[in-house]
Structures are given as C-alpha cells and as structure tokens.
Amino acid sequence: MTYKLLALNIDGTILKSNSRVTKQTKEAIEYVKEKGVHVTLATSRPFPAAKKIAKSLKLEDCLITSDGAFIASEVDEPIFVRRIKEEKALQIADVLERYECHIRVMHDHYSIGNKVKQRNHLIAKMTIGVGDPLFYPITFVDSICDQLMENPIAPPKIQVQFFNKEEERKAIQQLETMVAGIRLFESEKGRLEIVSAGVSKARGLQTLGHYLGISSDQMVAIGSQDNDLDMISQVGLGVAMGNATNSVKEVADWVTRSNEQNGVAYMVREVFRKQLRLPL
C-alpha cells in the first residue's frame, strides 16, 4: 500500500512529557514530506495552539483541531467548522457552573475560563495546557454564564476539568439529559471534551481526505489517547504509541515505541523507507 497522508496527534505522540519535539521527530516528519506525503496534526487542541506547533514542524497542510470540529490551514479560512450553537453553549455553561470544575470555552482566536475556588478558598485561575497565551489568549471570568449572556459565542469546543469523579459523573448525566446534539467524551482522567454531535478526529480525517482526494486506506494515523481510537481504527494503517492507553493499542495495526523513545520517528522510518516519492 502507498500511503499519501500521515496524521499525528500532538499530546503523548509528537510531544515528549516535557512538551518538546525531538530532533529525531522533526527529521522524520521532514523525511516523509520529502516523499510527497501530506502531513497533518489531529489534535484536541484549538487551532492557534496547533498552528504554533505546525509552524515549528514546517507543516503547511490543513490541521484537524478541536477534536475534528475545526479544520484549516489558516484560522480565518477553515475548510470545515462545526460549532456548538450559542444557546447550547449557554445551556452547557449553566449546567457546569453547578459543579466544582474548571470550564474552558474554546473559540477560534481565544478562550474563556472560569475562576475556581481551591481548598484554601482563594480564587485561583486554573489552566489547561493549550499552548502559549500570546498565541491563544484566555480571559478569566467569575461566571461563564454571565459572560455568554452578555457576549454570545458559538465555540467549536468546550473543555472541562473536574476535580471529583462523582461530580463529573453527575454533570455528564445532567448534560446528556438536558442538552441535545452534543458529544461528550473523556480525553484523560477528569478532563471532559464537549463538541457538536458527529464531530470526531475520524470524521475530520475523512473531510480532509475528501478535500485532498485521498481515501482512508491511503492514510496512516498515530495516536495515544482514547480520543484517537476512531481515527486509528478507520485508516489504512493505525499506529499506537508505546505509551498509548490499552484501548488504543487494542485497535491499532501496529504499536511503535513511546513518545519518550522517539516512537514517531521509529514508525516513520519503518513504514515509509521503502515507499517511493509520490508524483506531484
């Protein structure tokens, strides 16, 4: 099989635990690009945060961001975007503010976060690692609901960090009962991702493939988290990182080394070394 597109998750895949990309990973990505293969990032991060990493890797293709809700090469010219409608975003915020959690409403150019009380009763500004605030600024507010009522927005995604498993369970149950047309999933322990129904990285890859004229069986996807499951299981070659969850490893066609052991670089060399350069 000749592969024409390589999709890479960011966190736990191309980034090491210190949030850096190794020289070996950069060289491997350049190696596969020289063979005429399209390279994209498929990430839960918002577009501006993903774009910063893409620039460091010299990637020019469209990026699949916000778990498939926003696909673009430039932030103001998306080829696909599916937003949570303004009234639904307000509904979601109204439910979540009844629980102890940090809410992040993630728009195209910025995000809005709530201030949360820590155990010492001081107001703290919680952060979720989505990149340099100079590239993707965040505004902290006392009430997300009040903010959205005054300035309604339709974000591609809302991200929530819970501090208590029971609180998370109750919030999910209430959201599923009260708000239709959304998809909820946990990307890692205590972290809930909320997008519009039908949005996923797999759908994002299909959309990008249609745009580029590339079929799913001509794609390679590499990931490590449970929100990578669908894209890994629906491409020609699905690869799990050595540090991936067991669920991801079970559906993958191949398991490479961990992100601490240059797993992306190892996989790229093994899979693409015999593939001839694609014609222009």
ROTORDO-495115 format. One record per residue (C-alpha): residue number from 0; residue in one letter; x, y, z. Coordinates in Angstrom, 3 decimals, padded with zeros to 6 digits. Layout:
<tilos>
{tilo NUM, a, {X, Y, Z}}
...
</tilos>
This chain:
<tilos>
{tilo 0, m, {000.000, 000.000, 000.000}}
{tilo 1, t, {001.170, 003.515, -000.867}}
{tilo 2, y, {000.290, 005.999, 001.861}}
{tilo 3, k, {-000.468, 009.594, 000.946}}
{tilo 4, l, {-001.335, 011.196, 004.288}}
{tilo 5, l, {000.142, 010.962, 007.783}}
{tilo 6, a, {-001.962, 012.207, 010.726}}
{tilo 7, l, {-000.265, 012.804, 014.069}}
{tilo 8, n, {-001.748, 013.548, 017.446}}
{tilo 9, i, {000.195, 016.138, 019.459}}
{tilo 10, d, {-000.013, 015.318, 023.168}}
{tilo 11, g, {001.544, 011.975, 024.049}}
{tilo 12, t, {002.594, 011.457, 020.429}}
{tilo 13, i, {004.891, 014.057, 018.860}}
{tilo 14, l, {005.437, 015.827, 022.186}}
{tilo 15, k, {007.530, 014.299, 024.947}}
{tilo 16, s, {006.455, 014.678, 028.578}}
{tilo 17, n, {008.474, 017.930, 028.732}}
{tilo 18, s, {006.270, 019.341, 025.912}}
{tilo 19, r, {009.139, 019.370, 023.420}}
{tilo 20, v, {009.518, 017.873, 019.950}}
{tilo 21, t, {012.772, 015.973, 019.487}}
{tilo 22, k, {015.192, 016.493, 016.634}}
{tilo 23, q, {014.542, 012.900, 015.514}}
{tilo 24, t, {010.801, 013.535, 015.253}}
{tilo 25, k, {011.338, 016.712, 013.235}}
{tilo 26, e, {013.722, 014.903, 010.876}}
{tilo 27, a, {011.268, 012.023, 010.433}}
{tilo 28, i, {008.442, 014.390, 009.533}}
{tilo 29, e, {010.673, 016.160, 007.028}}
{tilo 30, y, {011.676, 012.752, 005.616}}
{tilo 31, v, {008.075, 011.742, 004.954}}
{tilo 32, k, {007.229, 015.164, 003.496}}
{tilo 33, e, {010.096, 014.778, 001.024}}
{tilo 34, k, {008.365, 011.648, -000.243}}
{tilo 35, g, {005.377, 013.780, -001.226}}
{tilo 36, v, {003.189, 012.641, 001.688}}
{tilo 37, h, {000.756, 015.123, 003.240}}
{tilo 38, v, {001.284, 015.545, 006.989}}
{tilo 39, t, {-001.373, 016.888, 009.336}}
{tilo 40, l, {-001.918, 017.219, 013.075}}
{tilo 41, a, {-005.112, 015.678, 014.509}}
{tilo 42, t, {-005.489, 017.120, 017.965}}
{tilo 43, s, {-007.861, 018.135, 020.738}}
{tilo 44, r, {-006.017, 021.464, 020.946}}
{tilo 45, p, {-007.574, 024.603, 019.440}}
{tilo 46, f, {-006.324, 025.804, 016.079}}
{tilo 47, p, {-003.952, 028.598, 017.250}}
{tilo 48, a, {-002.150, 026.236, 019.654}}
{tilo 49, a, {-001.849, 023.525, 016.979}}
{tilo 50, k, {-000.723, 026.053, 014.359}}
{tilo 51, k, {002.201, 027.131, 016.524}}
{tilo 52, i, {003.460, 023.535, 016.663}}
{tilo 53, a, {002.773, 023.038, 012.952}}
{tilo 54, k, {004.970, 026.043, 012.133}}
{tilo 55, s, {007.828, 024.578, 014.165}}
{tilo 56, l, {007.481, 021.395, 012.087}}
{tilo 57, k, {007.120, 023.352, 008.806}}
{tilo 58, l, {003.714, 021.820, 008.105}}
{tilo 59, e, {001.571, 023.635, 005.554}}
{tilo 60, d, {-001.384, 021.259, 005.227}}
{tilo 61, c, {-004.750, 021.823, 006.903}}
{tilo 62, l, {-004.826, 020.870, 010.581}}
{tilo 63, i, {-007.566, 018.859, 012.288}}
{tilo 64, t, {-008.123, 020.678, 015.568}}
{tilo 65, s, {-010.611, 020.814, 018.440}}
{tilo 66, d, {-011.127, 017.044, 018.032}}
{tilo 67, g, {-012.277, 017.474, 014.432}}
{tilo 68, a, {-014.554, 020.492, 014.908}}
{tilo 69, f, {-012.204, 022.946, 013.169}}
{tilo 70, i, {-010.104, 022.111, 010.082}}
{tilo 71, a, {-007.972, 024.781, 008.458}}
{tilo 72, s, {-004.542, 025.876, 007.335}}
{tilo 73, e, {-005.342, 029.472, 008.354}}
{tilo 74, v, {-007.635, 030.395, 011.244}}
{tilo 75, d, {-009.893, 032.701, 009.201}}
{tilo 76, e, {-010.259, 030.281, 006.271}}
{tilo 77, p, {-011.437, 026.911, 007.636}}
{tilo 78, i, {-012.395, 024.212, 005.148}}
{tilo 79, f, {-014.700, 022.782, 007.821}}
{tilo 80, v, {-016.069, 024.043, 011.115}}
{tilo 81, r, {-018.903, 022.711, 013.242}}
{tilo 82, r, {-019.711, 024.867, 016.229}}
{tilo 83, i, {-021.725, 024.415, 019.390}}
{tilo 84, k, {-024.609, 026.848, 018.877}}
{tilo 85, e, {-024.746, 029.923, 021.083}}
{tilo 86, e, {-027.817, 028.805, 023.014}}
{tilo 87, k, {-026.343, 025.338, 023.598}}
{tilo 88, a, {-023.062, 026.793, 024.816}}
{tilo 89, l, {-025.042, 028.817, 027.344}}
{tilo 90, q, {-027.033, 025.721, 028.377}}
{tilo 91, i, {-023.818, 023.749, 028.884}}
{tilo 92, a, {-022.258, 026.518, 030.961}}
{tilo 93, d, {-025.405, 026.781, 033.083}}
{tilo 94, v, {-025.199, 023.055, 033.931}}
{tilo 95, l, {-021.443, 023.006, 034.546}}
{tilo 96, e, {-021.401, 026.009, 036.852}}
{tilo 97, r, {-023.417, 023.958, 039.347}}
{tilo 98, y, {-020.380, 021.713, 039.838}}
{tilo 99, e, {-016.807, 022.168, 041.020}}
{tilo 100, c, {-014.880, 022.270, 037.792}}
{tilo 101, h, {-012.810, 024.479, 035.543}}
{tilo 102, i, {-014.621, 025.361, 032.302}}
{tilo 103, r, {-012.802, 026.437, 029.153}}
{tilo 104, v, {-014.926, 027.778, 026.262}}
{tilo 105, m, {-012.567, 027.468, 023.294}}
{tilo 106, h, {-013.201, 029.771, 020.356}}
{tilo 107, d, {-011.133, 030.240, 017.191}}
{tilo 108, h, {-008.949, 033.103, 018.431}}
{tilo 109, y, {-009.298, 032.966, 022.216}}
{tilo 110, s, {-010.781, 031.086, 025.163}}
{tilo 111, i, {-012.824, 031.997, 028.227}}
{tilo 112, g, {-012.185, 030.279, 031.559}}
{tilo 113, n, {-013.841, 030.473, 034.953}}
{tilo 114, k, {-012.036, 031.205, 038.198}}
{tilo 115, v, {-012.387, 028.321, 040.632}}
{tilo 116, k, {-012.061, 028.097, 044.392}}
{tilo 117, q, {-009.247, 025.986, 045.739}}
{tilo 118, r, {-009.366, 024.261, 049.127}}
{tilo 119, n, {-007.849, 027.296, 050.831}}
{tilo 120, h, {-010.830, 029.306, 049.490}}
{tilo 121, l, {-008.638, 031.576, 047.429}}
{tilo 122, i, {-009.773, 032.241, 043.889}}
{tilo 123, a, {-007.387, 030.541, 041.510}}
{tilo 124, k, {-007.020, 030.745, 037.766}}
{tilo 125, m, {-006.871, 027.168, 036.543}}
{tilo 126, t, {-005.043, 026.486, 033.315}}
{tilo 127, i, {-005.295, 023.690, 030.788}}
{tilo 128, g, {-002.202, 023.272, 028.634}}
{tilo 129, v, {-003.211, 024.517, 025.200}}
{tilo 130, g, {-000.129, 026.484, 024.273}}
{tilo 131, d, {001.408, 029.916, 024.588}}
{tilo 132, p, {-001.156, 032.510, 025.803}}
{tilo 133, l, {000.410, 035.027, 023.411}}
{tilo 134, f, {-000.860, 032.880, 020.541}}
{tilo 135, y, {-004.121, 031.782, 022.167}}
{tilo 136, p, {-005.173, 034.226, 024.895}}
{tilo 137, i, {-007.525, 033.330, 027.734}}
{tilo 138, t, {-009.822, 035.624, 029.676}}
{tilo 139, f, {-010.760, 034.528, 033.194}}
{tilo 140, v, {-014.249, 035.476, 034.394}}
{tilo 141, d, {-016.282, 034.918, 037.547}}
{tilo 142, s, {-019.207, 033.404, 035.632}}
{tilo 143, i, {-019.112, 031.793, 032.191}}
{tilo 144, c, {-022.920, 032.068, 032.009}}
{tilo 145, d, {-022.896, 035.810, 032.613}}
{tilo 146, q, {-020.180, 036.257, 030.024}}
{tilo 147, l, {-022.050, 034.237, 027.380}}
{tilo 148, m, {-025.292, 036.084, 028.045}}
{tilo 149, e, {-023.563, 039.417, 027.530}}
{tilo 150, n, {-021.396, 038.249, 024.619}}
{tilo 151, p, {-022.813, 035.081, 022.998}}
{tilo 152, i, {-020.344, 032.913, 021.068}}
{tilo 153, a, {-020.557, 029.617, 019.195}}
{tilo 154, p, {-017.344, 027.729, 020.061}}
{tilo 155, p, {-016.080, 024.616, 018.261}}
{tilo 156, k, {-015.427, 023.026, 021.648}}
{tilo 157, i, {-015.840, 023.332, 025.407}}
{tilo 158, q, {-013.322, 021.614, 027.688}}
{tilo 159, v, {-013.874, 020.885, 031.376}}
{tilo 160, q, {-011.518, 019.762, 034.139}}
{tilo 161, f, {-013.228, 018.065, 037.094}}
{tilo 162, f, {-011.634, 017.555, 040.496}}
{tilo 163, n, {-014.063, 014.897, 041.715}}
{tilo 164, k, {-015.173, 011.779, 039.829}}
{tilo 165, e, {-018.670, 011.803, 041.289}}
{tilo 166, e, {-019.147, 015.444, 040.315}}
{tilo 167, e, {-018.055, 014.568, 036.778}}
{tilo 168, r, {-020.491, 011.639, 036.608}}
{tilo 169, k, {-023.417, 013.784, 037.749}}
{tilo 170, a, {-022.545, 016.601, 035.356}}
{tilo 171, i, {-022.314, 014.219, 032.384}}
{tilo 172, q, {-025.647, 012.653, 033.284}}
{tilo 173, q, {-027.293, 016.063, 033.518}}
{tilo 174, l, {-025.773, 017.290, 030.246}}
{tilo 175, e, {-026.909, 014.162, 028.408}}
{tilo 176, t, {-030.434, 014.669, 029.728}}
{tilo 177, m, {-030.751, 018.411, 029.200}}
{tilo 178, v, {-028.651, 019.290, 026.127}}
{tilo 179, a, {-029.294, 017.574, 022.780}}
{tilo 180, g, {-026.968, 017.484, 019.799}}
{tilo 181, i, {-023.622, 017.322, 021.605}}
{tilo 182, r, {-020.945, 014.672, 022.017}}
{tilo 183, l, {-019.235, 014.135, 025.381}}
{tilo 184, f, {-016.059, 012.132, 025.945}}
{tilo 185, e, {-013.215, 011.974, 028.433}}
{tilo 186, s, {-009.813, 012.616, 026.840}}
{tilo 187, e, {-007.913, 011.863, 030.030}}
{tilo 188, k, {-008.717, 011.412, 033.705}}
{tilo 189, g, {-011.091, 014.129, 034.854}}
{tilo 190, r, {-010.993, 016.012, 031.554}}
{tilo 191, l, {-014.254, 016.178, 029.609}}
{tilo 192, e, {-014.417, 017.314, 025.989}}
{tilo 193, i, {-017.675, 018.657, 024.540}}
{tilo 194, v, {-018.239, 019.076, 020.797}}
{tilo 195, s, {-021.226, 019.008, 018.467}}
{tilo 196, a, {-022.764, 015.624, 017.703}}
{tilo 197, g, {-020.998, 013.868, 014.826}}
{tilo 198, v, {-017.649, 015.596, 015.394}}
{tilo 199, s, {-014.575, 013.384, 015.782}}
{tilo 200, k, {-010.996, 013.100, 014.586}}
{tilo 201, a, {-012.050, 010.268, 012.261}}
{tilo 202, r, {-014.692, 012.469, 010.620}}
{tilo 203, g, {-012.102, 015.218, 010.408}}
{tilo 204, l, {-009.706, 012.914, 008.566}}
{tilo 205, q, {-012.474, 011.885, 006.155}}
{tilo 206, t, {-013.231, 015.546, 005.461}}
{tilo 207, l, {-009.577, 016.387, 004.871}}
{tilo 208, g, {-009.158, 013.269, 002.736}}
{tilo 209, h, {-012.092, 014.296, 000.547}}
{tilo 210, y, {-010.590, 017.790, 000.224}}
{tilo 211, l, {-007.202, 016.350, -000.844}}
{tilo 212, g, {-008.559, 013.436, -002.878}}
{tilo 213, i, {-007.117, 010.808, -000.513}}
{tilo 214, s, {-009.061, 007.750, 000.656}}
{tilo 215, s, {-008.990, 006.446, 004.240}}
{tilo 216, d, {-006.995, 003.348, 003.266}}
{tilo 217, q, {-004.213, 005.638, 001.982}}
{tilo 218, m, {-003.794, 007.239, 005.412}}
{tilo 219, v, {-001.599, 006.499, 008.433}}
{tilo 220, a, {-002.749, 007.806, 011.827}}
{tilo 221, i, {-000.707, 007.783, 015.039}}
{tilo 222, g, {-002.103, 008.468, 018.495}}
{tilo 223, s, {-002.001, 007.625, 022.165}}
{tilo 224, q, {-005.252, 008.756, 023.783}}
{tilo 225, d, {-008.763, 007.360, 023.772}}
{tilo 226, n, {-009.994, 010.197, 021.560}}
{tilo 227, d, {-007.649, 008.765, 018.890}}
{tilo 228, l, {-009.480, 005.422, 018.850}}
{tilo 229, d, {-011.842, 006.116, 015.979}}
{tilo 230, m, {-009.272, 007.595, 013.602}}
{tilo 231, i, {-006.752, 004.830, 014.307}}
{tilo 232, s, {-009.341, 002.135, 013.643}}
{tilo 233, q, {-010.597, 003.678, 010.375}}
{tilo 234, v, {-007.418, 004.329, 008.371}}
{tilo 235, g, {-005.183, 002.137, 006.241}}
{tilo 236, l, {-002.566, 001.879, 008.999}}
{tilo 237, g, {-003.472, 002.763, 012.563}}
{tilo 238, v, {-000.492, 003.118, 014.903}}
{tilo 239, a, {-000.497, 003.311, 018.701}}
{tilo 240, m, {002.342, 004.888, 020.635}}
{tilo 241, g, {004.098, 002.695, 023.179}}
{tilo 242, n, {002.661, 004.961, 025.876}}
{tilo 243, a, {-000.887, 004.734, 024.483}}
{tilo 244, t, {-003.850, 003.515, 026.505}}
{tilo 245, n, {-004.669, -000.177, 026.275}}
{tilo 246, s, {-007.836, 000.649, 024.315}}
{tilo 247, v, {-005.806, 002.387, 021.614}}
{tilo 248, k, {-003.276, -000.436, 021.435}}
{tilo 249, e, {-006.063, -002.990, 021.019}}
{tilo 250, v, {-007.478, -001.342, 017.866}}
{tilo 251, a, {-004.121, -000.368, 016.331}}
{tilo 252, d, {-002.491, -002.297, 013.477}}
{tilo 253, w, {000.923, -001.572, 014.902}}
{tilo 254, v, {002.405, -000.393, 018.207}}
{tilo 255, t, {005.537, 001.737, 017.997}}
{tilo 256, r, {007.861, 002.959, 020.729}}
{tilo 257, s, {006.772, 005.528, 023.328}}
{tilo 258, n, {006.975, 009.305, 022.911}}
{tilo 259, e, {009.996, 009.274, 025.228}}
{tilo 260, q, {011.704, 006.800, 022.863}}
{tilo 261, n, {011.055, 008.672, 019.590}}
{tilo 262, g, {008.168, 006.400, 018.634}}
{tilo 263, v, {007.016, 008.632, 015.760}}
{tilo 264, a, {010.493, 008.720, 014.200}}
{tilo 265, y, {010.853, 004.939, 014.510}}
{tilo 266, m, {007.447, 004.294, 012.936}}
{tilo 267, v, {008.006, 006.713, 010.052}}
{tilo 268, r, {011.336, 005.152, 009.098}}
{tilo 269, e, {009.945, 001.620, 009.264}}
{tilo 270, v, {006.749, 002.323, 007.309}}
{tilo 271, f, {007.909, 004.840, 004.688}}
{tilo 272, r, {011.526, 003.858, 003.952}}
{tilo 273, k, {010.548, 001.572, 001.028}}
{tilo 274, q, {007.883, 003.905, -000.338}}
{tilo 275, l, {008.896, 005.803, -003.461}}
{tilo 276, r, {008.338, 009.532, -003.736}}
{tilo 277, l, {004.783, 010.322, -004.820}}
{tilo 278, p, {004.392, 012.126, -008.160}}
{tilo 279, l, {003.494, 015.819, -007.977}}
</tilos>
